[in-house]
Amino acid sequence: MQNLTESQLQEIAESRSARSSTRRATSEGLEALMFEPAPVLDKGFVRVVDYMGDDAAVVQGARVSYGRGTRAVQSDRGLIRYLMRHRHTTPFELCELKLHVRAPIFVTRQWFRHRTASINEYSARYSVLEREFYVPDAGSVAAQSASNRQGRGETMAPAEATRVVEMLRDDAARCYDNYLWMLNEGEDGQARDETRQGVARELARINLPVGIYTQFYWKVNLWNLLRFLSLRADPHAQAEIRAFAEVIAAMVKAWVPDVHQAFSDYVMNATTLSGQATALLRAALAAPGPVDPASFGLSGRELRELVETVPELEGRILVGTRS
Ligand SMILES: Cc1cc2nc3c(=O)[nH]c(=O)nc-3n(C[C@H](O)[C@H](O)[C@H](O)COP(=O)(O)OP(=O)(O)OC[C@H]3O[C@@H](n4cnc5c(N)ncnc54)[C@H](O)[C@@H]3O)c2cc1C
């Protein structure tokens, strides 16, 4: 299981078997997942270590109610959907999730751009990092995208992809060997050479590549978590952080199923249309024949994106007049 030691597995098992009584709201779906590491990438994981609130807490907060809620489930669900649809954010902020994550440093660089969360990360000044590096499968090694400067294109030929994987693995191993040499430590944490003192950890770590795994605790409110998911579970996000976001989205679904459904409907699977795109769409629906898009003021890229979203527009727009 994701390279966890016996004692780490033991701690998780103890946490999972402990029970405490509470008057607070609990979520059955999330209780079932508590503390269990959900594997992500080759050696990463996400696990829930704590949470506050549930679907009813969003409703309770919105109504500023005295109890757990008095309305029927149907009207509670309707209120959650209304709040999501109209971006009435604060009732969602009343729920919180705390996660323990093991992810490569290049993933955390993207993750920590989301400023509206509380983080505590493993200190590589204080402790020695483990020999854990992310190495992609040869099958997911892809070329630079020709159309998107921030993305991947075609998968590479197997021989070249295998070479890339070998380079990543070998270079990481060499850097880590030199890291241990600088620290004057063996894999067992014991000094290798009694006559040397070893370089400070805060200096030796600068030799390590960004594929090395780090760990952190991440506490975030539900609204900002949904914002994170909307950006990082999106196809435009890098595949590696997307893998984490998708696992967290499944946890959110187990925790607050009504909020998750509203989020899927009104954010993840929704489309925002600009004023120009709306005008063109209306004109195309009303006109008996194809409409000339040139006068609507959309850029070529906007027009392509609109047709990707509404492919039915293809026959209703004059071809060759797109800018
Ligand atoms: C596909 C993709 C590509 C990206 N590429 C780049 C890139 O090339 N370079 C780069 O630097 N970043 C890049 N980013 C990061 C991006 O610009 C955001 O910094 C990141 O997604 C965090 O989003 P956020 O600010 O909404 O989240 P949070 O920091 O969690 O903030 C949530 C919301 O709180 C509010 N907020 C938070 N802090 C402030 C503040 N100081 N002032 C005002 N309002 C605030 C805003 O409304 C914000 O939307 C990329 C992100 C994605 C998803």
The ligand as an ORCA input file, in Angstrom:
! r2SCAN-3c Opt
* xyz 0 1
  C      -4.669     25.234    -15.657
  C      -3.983     26.239    -14.769
  C      -2.847     26.901    -15.207
  C      -2.195     27.831    -14.386
  N      -1.056     28.437    -14.840
  C      -0.394     29.311    -14.034
  C       0.825     29.930    -14.476
  O       1.301     29.715    -15.583
  N       1.470     30.745    -13.611
  C       0.970     31.036    -12.372
  O       1.593     31.790    -11.624
  N      -0.165     30.474    -11.933
  C      -0.863     29.618    -12.726
  N      -2.015     29.031    -12.263
  C      -2.480     29.336    -10.905
  C      -3.702     30.270    -10.904
  O      -3.401     31.511    -11.504
  C      -4.207     30.492     -9.474
  O      -3.198     31.133     -8.723
  C      -4.541     29.187     -8.779
  O      -5.345     28.402     -9.607
  C      -5.284     29.468     -7.482
  O      -6.593     29.934     -7.783
  P      -7.329     30.959     -6.853
  O      -6.513     32.221     -6.733
  O      -8.720     31.138     -7.369
  O      -7.404     30.155     -5.472
  P      -7.235     30.692     -3.990
  O      -5.894     31.264     -3.791
  O      -7.654     29.577     -3.083
  O      -8.277     31.833     -3.900
  C      -9.688     31.579     -3.995
  C     -10.346     32.897     -4.274
  O     -10.111     33.777     -3.154
  C      -9.907     35.093     -3.617
  N      -8.555     35.543     -3.236
  C      -7.562     34.791     -2.690
  N      -6.476     35.535     -2.452
  C      -6.785     36.791     -2.885
  C      -6.084     38.020     -2.939
  N      -4.837     38.135     -2.478
  N      -6.711     39.076     -3.441
  C      -7.982     39.008     -3.903
  N      -8.695     37.881     -3.893
  C      -8.115     36.778     -3.384
  C     -10.113     35.078     -5.123
  O     -11.463     35.315     -5.424
  C      -9.784     33.652     -5.474
  O     -10.366     33.207     -6.696
  C      -2.696     28.118    -13.078
  C      -3.844     27.459    -12.639
  C      -4.495     26.534    -13.458
  C      -5.731     25.845    -12.947
*
